[in-house]
Each structure stands twice: as C-alpha cells, then as structure tokens.
C-alpha cells in the first residue's frame, strides 16, 4: 500500500541551509527549484517559496508572487504528491518582470517534471 506524502511548508533554517549547500538545481523560465531528495530523516514533501528583494523591490509585489507560487503548488498538489519523492524543495522566483498565474503555473509544472524524471541517485 502506498502512503500519501503530504506537502508541508519548508520553514526550518537548518533544513534550508542543508538544501542550499548539498542540493541540486533545476530552472524553468523565471523559476529556479533547489531540491534534495535522498535524505533518510525526511519522509514528507517540504516545499518552500521565495522571491528575491534584488529582483522585486516592493514587498507588496513579492507577497503577490509568493501567493501565486503557493496557489500553483496547491493547484498541482495531486501531481506533486503522486510524482515527487519525499525531500526538500525550494521554489525561487528569479525574474524582474511580473508574471501572471498561468505562466507561473506552467513554469512550476515544467520544473517539477524535470525533477521527477531525474534518477534519485544523481
């Protein structure tokens, strides 16, 4: 029987530092996804979102983009839980121009498809 891996928010500083130091990177359009899948102590999907102050100056616009990213994750929750293995994932927005939700959604899906097709041990 396959157990469902619930998606949780990535908030732990130690795990985030581990992800950026030892993880791998995939980019798709305006999004960059850092991921680390081969951790023994992590048995859930942890996903975090981030927007750089360097690229998006106003906090209002950064918060809008973060809400769009979280909404895209929520829309594709079934796909993510089905195809992604347990691990740490950080979705970063790297564009200076503002994108609409459908563009963010398509970039997110492309990035997660790239990650799900790579083998676990690479």
TORZAKOL-196028 format. One line per 10 residues: number of its first residue (from 1); their letters; for each residue x, y, z of C-alpha. Coordinates in steps of 0.1 Angstrom, whole numbers. Example, Ala and Ser with C-alpha at 12.3 -4.5 7.8 and 13.67 -1.06 7.14 Angstrom:
1> as> 123/-45/78; 137/-11/71
***
This chain:
1> xxxxxxxxxx> 0/0/0; 14/34/-10; 11/60/17; 3/96/8; 31/121/13; 15/153/25; 31/186/14; 44/206/42; 60/241/43; 98/243/44
11> xxxxxxxxxx> 104/266/74; 133/251/93; 165/271/89; 188/240/93; 169/222/65; 170/252/43; 208/256/48; 213/219/41; 192/222/9; 212/251/-5
21> xxxxxxxxxx> 246/236/5; 240/200/-7; 210/202/-31; 207/203/-68; 191/230/-90; 166/229/-119; 155/261/-137; 124/266/-158; 117/301/-172; 115/325/-143
31> xxxxxxxxxx> 117/298/-116; 146/280/-100; 139/250/-79; 165/237/-54; 159/202/-43; 174/175/-21; 156/141/-22; 179/115/-7; 176/124/30; 168/95/53
41> xxxxxxxxxx> 153/116/81; 128/134/58; 97/113/50; 74/141/37; 75/167/9; 87/200/22; 82/229/-2; 92/265/4; 88/296/-18; 110/327/-21
51> xxxxxxxxxx> 113/359/-40; 145/380/-40; 145/416/-29; 170/422/-56; 146/414/-84; 113/425/-69; 118/457/-49; 83/463/-34; 72/439/-6; 37/441/-19
61> xxxxxxxxxx> 47/426/-52; 69/400/-36; 40/388/-15; 17/387/-45; 43/365/-63; 47/342/-33; 9/338/-31; 8/329/-68; 36/303/-62; 17/288/-33
71> xxxxxxxxxx> -15/287/-53; 3/270/-82; 16/244/-57; -19/239/-43; -35/236/-78; -9/209/-87; -9/192/-54; -21/158/-67; 5/158/-94; 33/167/-69
81> xxxxxxxxxx> 22/142/-43; 20/114/-70; 52/121/-89; 77/137/-65; 96/117/-39; 99/129/-3; 125/156/2; 132/193/4; 122/216/-24; 126/254/-26
91> xxxxxxxxxx> 110/273/-54; 126/307/-61; 113/334/-84; 142/349/-104; 126/373/-128; 124/411/-127; 91/413/-146; 58/403/-130; 42/372/-144; 6/361/-143
101> xxxxxxxxxx> -6/330/-125; -8/308/-156; 28/315/-166; 40/307/-131; 19/275/-131; 34/263/-164; 70/271/-153; 64/253/-120; 50/222/-137; 79/221/-161
111> xxxxxxxxxx> 104/223/-133; 87/195/-113; 86/174/-144; 123/178/-149; 129/168/-113; 106/138/-114; 124/124/-145; 159/126/-130; 170/95/-111; 172/96/-73
121> xx> 209/89/-70; 223/116/-93
***
